[in-house]
Amino acid sequence: MAYIKYKEITKYFNFSKYINPKSLPKYTLDYVFEDEKVLVSYKTSRDYGLFTDKKMVLFDNTNLFNLKKHVTIVPYKSISTCTVIFKPVGAEMSLFLDSGYPLVLKFVNMTAEDKVRLRLLFSAISKYVNNQKESKEEIERLINNDVSFK
Protein backbone atom coordinates (compact mmCIF):
# COMPACT_ATOMS: atom_id res chain seq x y z
CA MET A 1 0.00 0.00 0.00
CA ALA A 2 1.38 3.43 -0.95
CA TYR A 3 0.87 6.67 0.90
CA ILE A 4 1.21 10.10 -0.59
CA LYS A 5 2.69 12.71 1.68
CA TYR A 6 0.40 15.74 1.88
CA LYS A 7 1.78 19.12 2.75
CA GLU A 8 -0.35 22.21 2.64
CA ILE A 9 1.44 25.08 0.88
CA THR A 10 -0.85 27.84 2.07
CA LYS A 11 -3.04 27.66 5.08
CA TYR A 12 -5.11 30.73 4.37
CA PHE A 13 -5.23 33.16 1.52
CA ASN A 14 -8.56 34.93 1.48
CA PHE A 15 -7.89 37.63 -1.06
CA SER A 16 -10.37 40.38 -0.36
CA LYS A 17 -9.13 43.25 -2.47
CA TYR A 18 -7.73 43.83 -5.94
CA ILE A 19 -4.72 46.09 -5.74
CA ASN A 20 -3.19 47.99 -8.63
CA PRO A 21 0.26 46.47 -9.29
CA LYS A 22 1.72 50.00 -9.21
CA SER A 23 0.60 50.24 -5.57
CA LEU A 24 2.39 47.06 -4.45
CA PRO A 25 5.18 47.34 -1.88
CA LYS A 26 8.60 47.39 -3.54
CA TYR A 27 9.71 44.09 -1.98
CA THR A 28 6.96 42.25 -3.86
CA LEU A 29 8.26 43.42 -7.23
CA ASP A 30 11.74 42.08 -6.42
CA TYR A 31 10.36 38.66 -7.43
CA VAL A 32 9.23 39.79 -10.89
CA PHE A 33 11.82 39.44 -13.65
CA GLU A 34 12.38 42.03 -16.38
CA ASP A 35 10.78 39.87 -19.07
CA GLU A 36 7.59 39.35 -17.02
CA LYS A 37 4.40 41.39 -16.87
CA VAL A 38 2.32 41.64 -13.72
CA LEU A 39 -1.22 40.78 -14.73
CA VAL A 40 -3.11 41.11 -11.46
CA SER A 41 -2.38 41.51 -7.77
CA TYR A 42 -4.51 40.94 -4.69
CA LYS A 43 -4.31 41.66 -0.99
CA THR A 44 -5.59 40.08 2.17
CA SER A 45 -5.51 41.94 5.47
CA ARG A 46 -1.75 41.41 5.64
CA ASP A 47 -0.64 39.27 2.68
CA TYR A 48 -0.18 39.82 -1.05
CA GLY A 49 -0.51 37.66 -4.10
CA LEU A 50 0.62 38.68 -7.53
CA PHE A 51 0.15 36.93 -10.82
CA THR A 52 2.54 37.49 -13.71
CA ASP A 53 2.40 36.08 -17.19
CA LYS A 54 4.68 33.21 -16.03
CA LYS A 55 4.08 32.55 -12.33
CA MET A 56 2.26 33.45 -9.17
CA VAL A 57 4.05 34.86 -6.13
CA LEU A 58 2.34 34.55 -2.74
CA PHE A 59 3.53 36.51 0.28
CA ASP A 60 2.53 35.30 3.73
CA ASN A 61 3.38 37.90 6.36
CA THR A 62 3.33 35.84 9.51
CA ASN A 63 2.99 38.57 12.10
CA LEU A 64 1.41 41.97 12.55
CA PHE A 65 4.68 43.86 12.10
CA ASN A 66 5.56 42.16 8.79
CA LEU A 67 8.95 41.14 10.18
CA LYS A 68 8.79 37.61 8.84
CA LYS A 69 7.61 36.78 5.34
CA HIS A 70 7.11 33.45 3.64
CA VAL A 71 7.31 33.72 -0.12
CA THR A 72 5.90 30.98 -2.33
CA ILE A 73 6.58 31.08 -6.07
CA VAL A 74 4.53 28.79 -8.29
CA PRO A 75 5.46 28.72 -11.99
CA TYR A 76 2.41 28.01 -14.11
CA LYS A 77 4.32 25.21 -15.84
CA SER A 78 4.30 23.30 -12.51
CA ILE A 79 0.48 23.25 -12.35
CA SER A 80 -1.15 20.09 -13.65
CA THR A 81 -4.84 20.89 -13.03
CA CYS A 82 -6.75 24.03 -12.16
CA THR A 83 -10.38 24.76 -11.34
CA VAL A 84 -12.36 27.79 -10.31
CA ILE A 85 -15.70 27.85 -8.53
CA PHE A 86 -17.68 31.07 -8.51
CA LYS A 87 -19.97 31.66 -5.56
CA PRO A 88 -22.50 34.49 -5.00
CA VAL A 89 -19.97 36.83 -3.31
CA GLY A 90 -16.67 35.03 -3.84
CA ALA A 91 -14.72 32.40 -5.66
CA GLU A 92 -12.25 29.62 -4.99
CA MET A 93 -9.39 28.67 -7.28
CA SER A 94 -7.90 25.21 -6.76
CA LEU A 95 -4.54 24.41 -8.32
CA PHE A 96 -2.91 21.01 -8.21
CA LEU A 97 0.84 21.02 -8.67
CA ASP A 98 2.88 18.39 -10.50
CA SER A 99 4.27 17.41 -7.10
CA GLY A 100 0.77 16.42 -6.02
CA TYR A 101 0.34 19.31 -3.60
CA PRO A 102 -2.93 21.24 -3.76
CA LEU A 103 -3.05 25.01 -3.54
CA VAL A 104 -6.35 26.74 -2.78
CA LEU A 105 -6.83 30.47 -3.18
CA LYS A 106 -10.05 32.03 -1.94
CA PHE A 107 -11.40 35.34 -3.16
CA VAL A 108 -13.97 36.99 -0.88
CA ASN A 109 -16.27 40.02 -1.05
CA MET A 110 -16.16 40.07 -4.84
CA THR A 111 -18.04 42.51 -7.05
CA ALA A 112 -19.15 41.69 -10.58
CA GLU A 113 -16.01 43.42 -11.91
CA ASP A 114 -13.83 41.33 -9.58
CA LYS A 115 -15.38 38.19 -11.02
CA VAL A 116 -14.64 39.33 -14.58
CA ARG A 117 -11.02 39.98 -13.57
CA LEU A 118 -10.75 36.53 -11.96
CA ARG A 119 -12.33 34.88 -15.01
CA LEU A 120 -9.74 36.56 -17.26
CA LEU A 121 -6.93 35.52 -14.91
CA PHE A 122 -8.15 31.93 -14.71
CA SER A 123 -8.43 31.79 -18.50
CA ALA A 124 -4.83 32.99 -18.86
CA ILE A 125 -3.52 30.52 -16.25
CA SER A 126 -5.41 27.59 -17.76
CA LYS A 127 -3.98 28.42 -21.20
CA TYR A 128 -0.45 28.41 -19.75
CA VAL A 129 -1.15 25.12 -17.98
CA ASN A 130 -2.44 23.53 -21.20
CA ASN A 131 0.36 24.92 -23.39
CA GLN A 132 -2.06 27.00 -25.43
CA LYS A 133 -1.32 30.40 -26.84
CA GLU A 134 -2.56 33.08 -24.49
CA SER A 135 -5.07 35.63 -25.73
CA LYS A 136 -3.27 38.95 -26.14
CA GLU A 137 -6.61 40.72 -25.69
CA GLU A 138 -7.21 39.00 -22.33
CA ILE A 139 -3.67 39.76 -21.16
CA GLU A 140 -4.02 43.44 -22.13
CA ARG A 141 -7.37 43.62 -20.36
CA LEU A 142 -5.78 42.27 -17.18
CA ILE A 143 -2.76 44.57 -17.35
CA ASN A 144 -4.97 47.61 -18.03
CA ASN A 145 -7.60 46.52 -15.47
CA ASP A 146 -10.28 46.58 -18.15
CA VAL A 147 -12.97 44.55 -16.40
CA SER A 148 -15.93 45.91 -18.30
CA PHE A 149 -18.49 43.36 -19.43
CA LYS A 150 -17.74 42.38 -23.04
C-alpha positions as CSV (number, residue, x, y, z in Angstrom):
1,M,0.0,0.0,0.0
2,A,1.4,3.4,-0.9
3,Y,0.9,6.7,0.9
4,I,1.2,10.1,-0.6
5,K,2.7,12.7,1.7
6,Y,0.4,15.7,1.9
7,K,1.8,19.1,2.8
8,E,-0.3,22.2,2.6
9,I,1.4,25.1,0.9
10,T,-0.9,27.8,2.1
11,K,-3.0,27.7,5.1
12,Y,-5.1,30.7,4.4
13,F,-5.2,33.2,1.5
14,N,-8.6,34.9,1.5
15,F,-7.9,37.6,-1.1
16,S,-10.4,40.4,-0.4
17,K,-9.1,43.3,-2.5
18,Y,-7.7,43.8,-5.9
19,I,-4.7,46.1,-5.7
20,N,-3.2,48.0,-8.6
21,P,0.3,46.5,-9.3
22,K,1.7,50.0,-9.2
23,S,0.6,50.2,-5.6
24,L,2.4,47.1,-4.5
25,P,5.2,47.3,-1.9
26,K,8.6,47.4,-3.5
27,Y,9.7,44.1,-2.0
28,T,7.0,42.2,-3.9
29,L,8.3,43.4,-7.2
30,D,11.7,42.1,-6.4
31,Y,10.4,38.7,-7.4
32,V,9.2,39.8,-10.9
33,F,11.8,39.4,-13.6
34,E,12.4,42.0,-16.4
35,D,10.8,39.9,-19.1
36,E,7.6,39.3,-17.0
37,K,4.4,41.4,-16.9
38,V,2.3,41.6,-13.7
39,L,-1.2,40.8,-14.7
40,V,-3.1,41.1,-11.5
41,S,-2.4,41.5,-7.8
42,Y,-4.5,40.9,-4.7
43,K,-4.3,41.7,-1.0
44,T,-5.6,40.1,2.2
45,S,-5.5,41.9,5.5
46,R,-1.7,41.4,5.6
47,D,-0.6,39.3,2.7
48,Y,-0.2,39.8,-1.0
49,G,-0.5,37.7,-4.1
50,L,0.6,38.7,-7.5
51,F,0.2,36.9,-10.8
52,T,2.5,37.5,-13.7
53,D,2.4,36.1,-17.2
54,K,4.7,33.2,-16.0
55,K,4.1,32.6,-12.3
56,M,2.3,33.4,-9.2
57,V,4.0,34.9,-6.1
58,L,2.3,34.5,-2.7
59,F,3.5,36.5,0.3
60,D,2.5,35.3,3.7
61,N,3.4,37.9,6.4
62,T,3.3,35.8,9.5
63,N,3.0,38.6,12.1
64,L,1.4,42.0,12.6
65,F,4.7,43.9,12.1
66,N,5.6,42.2,8.8
67,L,8.9,41.1,10.2
68,K,8.8,37.6,8.8
69,K,7.6,36.8,5.3
70,H,7.1,33.5,3.6
71,V,7.3,33.7,-0.1
72,T,5.9,31.0,-2.3
73,I,6.6,31.1,-6.1
74,V,4.5,28.8,-8.3
75,P,5.5,28.7,-12.0
76,Y,2.4,28.0,-14.1
77,K,4.3,25.2,-15.8
78,S,4.3,23.3,-12.5
79,I,0.5,23.3,-12.4
80,S,-1.2,20.1,-13.6
81,T,-4.8,20.9,-13.0
82,C,-6.7,24.0,-12.2
83,T,-10.4,24.8,-11.3
84,V,-12.4,27.8,-10.3
85,I,-15.7,27.8,-8.5
86,F,-17.7,31.1,-8.5
87,K,-20.0,31.7,-5.6
88,P,-22.5,34.5,-5.0
89,V,-20.0,36.8,-3.3
90,G,-16.7,35.0,-3.8
91,A,-14.7,32.4,-5.7
92,E,-12.3,29.6,-5.0
93,M,-9.4,28.7,-7.3
94,S,-7.9,25.2,-6.8
95,L,-4.5,24.4,-8.3
96,F,-2.9,21.0,-8.2
97,L,0.8,21.0,-8.7
98,D,2.9,18.4,-10.5
99,S,4.3,17.4,-7.1
100,G,0.8,16.4,-6.0
101,Y,0.3,19.3,-3.6
102,P,-2.9,21.2,-3.8
103,L,-3.0,25.0,-3.5
104,V,-6.4,26.7,-2.8
105,L,-6.8,30.5,-3.2
106,K,-10.0,32.0,-1.9
107,F,-11.4,35.3,-3.2
108,V,-14.0,37.0,-0.9
109,N,-16.3,40.0,-1.1
110,M,-16.2,40.1,-4.8
111,T,-18.0,42.5,-7.0
112,A,-19.2,41.7,-10.6
113,E,-16.0,43.4,-11.9
114,D,-13.8,41.3,-9.6
115,K,-15.4,38.2,-11.0
116,V,-14.6,39.3,-14.6
117,R,-11.0,40.0,-13.6
118,L,-10.8,36.5,-12.0
119,R,-12.3,34.9,-15.0
120,L,-9.7,36.6,-17.3
121,L,-6.9,35.5,-14.9
122,F,-8.2,31.9,-14.7
123,S,-8.4,31.8,-18.5
124,A,-4.8,33.0,-18.9
125,I,-3.5,30.5,-16.3
126,S,-5.4,27.6,-17.8
127,K,-4.0,28.4,-21.2
128,Y,-0.4,28.4,-19.8
129,V,-1.2,25.1,-18.0
130,N,-2.4,23.5,-21.2
131,N,0.4,24.9,-23.4
132,Q,-2.1,27.0,-25.4
133,K,-1.3,30.4,-26.8
134,E,-2.6,33.1,-24.5
135,S,-5.1,35.6,-25.7
136,K,-3.3,39.0,-26.1
137,E,-6.6,40.7,-25.7
138,E,-7.2,39.0,-22.3
139,I,-3.7,39.8,-21.2
140,E,-4.0,43.4,-22.1
141,R,-7.4,43.6,-20.4
142,L,-5.8,42.3,-17.2
143,I,-2.8,44.6,-17.4
144,N,-5.0,47.6,-18.0
145,N,-7.6,46.5,-15.5
146,D,-10.3,46.6,-18.1
147,V,-13.0,44.5,-16.4
148,S,-15.9,45.9,-18.3
149,F,-18.5,43.4,-19.4
150,K,-17.7,42.4,-23.0
